[in-house]
Amino acid sequence: QNNIFFETKKSIEDEKIISQNRVVQLENQINGLKSLMEAKKSRLKSISEEILEWEKLFKEQLVDKLKIRDLSREKNMIEGDISQTASEIAKLNEAINEARNQQLLREKEFTKETLNDLVKAKSMLFDLQSKIASVEDTLGRTNIVAPIDGTVVGLSLHTVGGVVAPGKDILQIIPQKSKLVVVAQLQTADIDKVKIGLMADIRFSAFNTRETHVIEGKVVHVSADSFVDQKSGMPYYEAKIEVTKEGEKQVAGYGFELVSGMPAEVMIRVSERTMLSYLVKPLTDMISRGFNEE
């Protein structure tokens, strides 16, 4: 399309140059004819004056009428030449106007064709952009991109080409360099004792060690509404305990590698002498604990 456009534009520019040269030639011819006409008009004026003088002499019977007739014939011939020259000038002016009009018409046609082609090109571009956007959207849906870096756990799909149901969790990601948070279930009877900011001791029973390793945590959230455990049917409140910086040092010192979904026991320090214990998950290897006294 670009080649056709520039070739057509070049052709019109060449035609314009030819037309302009043609107009210049016609104008030169007109100027020549005008000069010739001025000379003939000057000769006509001179002959007319000469005829008047001869007519005076003829009235005085000093000359015959032969000379007057010759001058009259020449006058008529000059007048005819002047009329013919004027006609030729008019034709040349008409030719100039026609050449200019044709050039303007050609340029208008080119502009109209170009605008039509531009409209078609924009329409095609819009269609292509829509198709590209659709393809990119489809392609983008074939790749699962996590908003953060982390470790993948709890992968629920393993079949190549499998269909993912809307709203279904595909996997879980443990973010890198993020705070470690334990989600715990709090008995409804203990909700009035637990507040944000209380310190807590966290134990991970998944680590089968002889020693009980305690990790320091802090309550950062307590749910306003209660929930119902799907397995036991018992109501509970949700509490979130964040591992403190000291707790992170303890995790590193113990050599633990924590992963999402790991069962844990949390004991919240509700007073100087009493600690509230509750389970994050039911653990088969954990002995049920209630309230512990220091």
N, C-alpha and C positions, 0 to 999 in steps of 0.2 A: 504493500500500500504506500509506503514512504517513497519507493522508487517511482511509482506511477504519479504520485503527487508532484515530486520534484521535476520529473520529465515533462509533465503537463505545464507546470509553472514556467519552466525554461522555454517551452514552445510558445507560450503566450508572451513572454518577454521578448522573444525573437520577433514574433508577429508585431508587437508594439513598436519595436525599432524600425521594422520595415515600413509600417504604417506612418511613423513619424517622418521617415525619409521621404516617403511618397508625398506627404503633406508639404514638406519643405520644397520639393520639386514643383508642386502645383502652385505654391505661393510665389516661387521665382517666376513661373510662367505668367502669373497674374501681374506681378510687378513689371515684367517686360511689356505685356499688353497695355498696361496703364500708361507706361512711358510712351508707347507708340500712339495711344489714343490722345495723349496730351499734345504730341507733335502734330497729329492730324487736326485736332481742334485749333491749334495755333495756325496751321495752314488754312483751315476753313475760315477763320476770322480774317486772315489776310486776304483771301479770295473775295470774301463778302465785301470788304472795304474797297477792293480793287473794282469789283463790279459796280459799286455805287459811283465811283469816279468815272468809269466808262459810261455809265448811264447818263451822268451829267453832260459829258462830252457829246453823247448821242443826242440828247435833247437840244443841244446847241448846234446840232448837225455838223459837228466837226469830225466825227468818225461814223463808220457804218456799224451795224448791229452784229456782225460776224464775231468780233472779239468778245462781245458780251455773251454770245451763245457758247463759245468755247469755255469761257470762265464758269458759266452756269453748269455746263456738263461736268466740269472738274469738281465744282462744288457739290453736285449731287453724288458723284462717285466718292468723295471724301466723307460725306454724310453717311453713305451706305457702309463704308469701311468702319466708321465710328460705331454704327449700330451693330455691325457684325462683331467688332471687337468687344463691345459691351456684352453681347450675347455669349461670347467665348469666356469672358471673365465670370459671368454668372454661372456657366456650366462648371468652370473650374472651382468656384466657391462651393457649388453643390457637391462636387466630387470630394472636396476637403471635408465637408460636413458628413458625408456618407462614410468616408474612411474613419473619421473620429467616432461616429456613432457605432460603426461595426466593431471598433476596438473596445469601446465602452461596453457594448453588448457581450462581447467575448469575455471580458473581465467579469461582468456580472454573472454570466453563466458559470464561469470557473468558481467564483465565490459561492454560488448557490450549490454547485456540485460538491465543493469542499465542505460546506456546512452540513449537507446531507450525509456525506461520508463520515464526518465527525460525529454526527448523531448516531449513525449506525455503529461506529467504532466504540462510542461510549456505552451503547446498549450491550454490545458484545463483551466489553470490558466488565460491565456490571454483572452480566451472566457468569462470566468466568470467575470473577471475584466471589460470587455467591457459591459457585461449585467448589472453588478452592477452600472457602471457609467451611463448607459442608464436609469436604474430604479431610481437612485438617482437624475438624471436630471429631469425625469418626476415627481418624488416626490417633488423636489425643486420647480417646476413650480406650484404646488398646493398650495404653501404657498407664500404669498406676504409679503416680509420683507422690511421695510423702512430703508434707509441708516442712518437715524437720528431719535432721539426721538422727539415726538411732539404730537400735537392734530389733529385728523382727522377731516377734514371739506370737504364739497362738494363731498360726496360719490355719484357716478353716477350709481353704480350697486347694486341692492337689491335682485336679484333672485338667489336662491341657485342652483348651477350647471350651471349658465349662462356662455355663451362663451364671452370672452373678445376679441374684434377686435384688430388687430395689430396697435400699435401707439395710441390707445385710452386712454385718461386719466381715471383712475379708481377712484382716490380720490386726495385730496390735504392735505398737512400736514403743520401745523404751527410749525416750530421747537421750541423746548424749549431753553431758554437762548440764543436766537438769536436776532439780531438787528431788530427793527420794521421799515419796509420800506413801504412807500406809493408810488404807481405807478400812476402818474398823466398824463393827456393829456394837452399839451401846444399848444396854437394856433400858427399857422405858422408865424403870424405877430409879435409874441413876442419872437421868437427864438433868436434874436440878443441881447435881454435884460437879458436872463437867462444864468447864468454861474455856473459851479460847485463851491461850497463853499458858495453860498448865503444862508442866513438864511430864514426860512419860518415859517408861522403860520398854524397849521393844526387844522381843526375843524371836528369832527365826528357828522354828523347830525342824526345818528341812536340813539344817546342818547337824549331822549326827556326831556331836563331839561330847566328850566326857564333861567338859566344863560348860557352864551356862554363860553364854556371852550376851551381855546386855548392851544395847545401843541406845544412846540418848535421843529422845524425840520431843516434839513440842506440838500441842494441839493448835491447829491453825483454822479449823472449821468444824462447826457442829450444825447439823441440818435442823431446820426449823420445823419440819414435818417428819412424821414417822413413816417407816416402810414396813413391809411384811416379807419375811424370809420365805422364798418359794418352796424350800424343802421342809422346814419345820412349821411354817405357818405362824411363827411368833413375830410380834411387832418389835421394831428396833429403831433407834436413831443412828444416823450415819455420822461418824467423826473422822476427820482427816488429821493424821499426825505426820508432821514433817521432820525428817531426820536433820538434826542440827549440825553445825560445822564440827562440833566435838564428836557427834555421832558418826559423821563421815570419816573422821580420823580413826574412830574405833572400827568401822567397817574395813578400812584399809589395813589397819593393824591386825585384825583377825584373819585377813586374807579371804574375806567373803566376796562372792560375786553374786550380787542380787539381780533377780530377773522378775519381770511382771508376773503376777499371779502366785507368787511364793507365799505360803501360809505364814502367819505371824501372830504372836500373842503380844498384846499391849496392856501395860499396867500404868494407869494414869495416877499421878500423885495428887490426890484431891485434898490432902492435909499433911501435916507433919507426921502424923501417926498412922493414917489410913491410906491404903492404895486400892484403887478400883481395878479389877481385872476383868477382861472380856476377850473373846476370840474374834479374829478377823474372819476366819473360816473354821468349819468343823474339822478338827484334826484327829486322825485315828491314833496318832502317836503322842497325843497330848492329854495330860490328866486335867480333868475339869477343875478349875480354880474359882473361888468366889472372892471375897474380900480378904486381904492379907494385912496383918498388923506388923509394924516394924518391931 
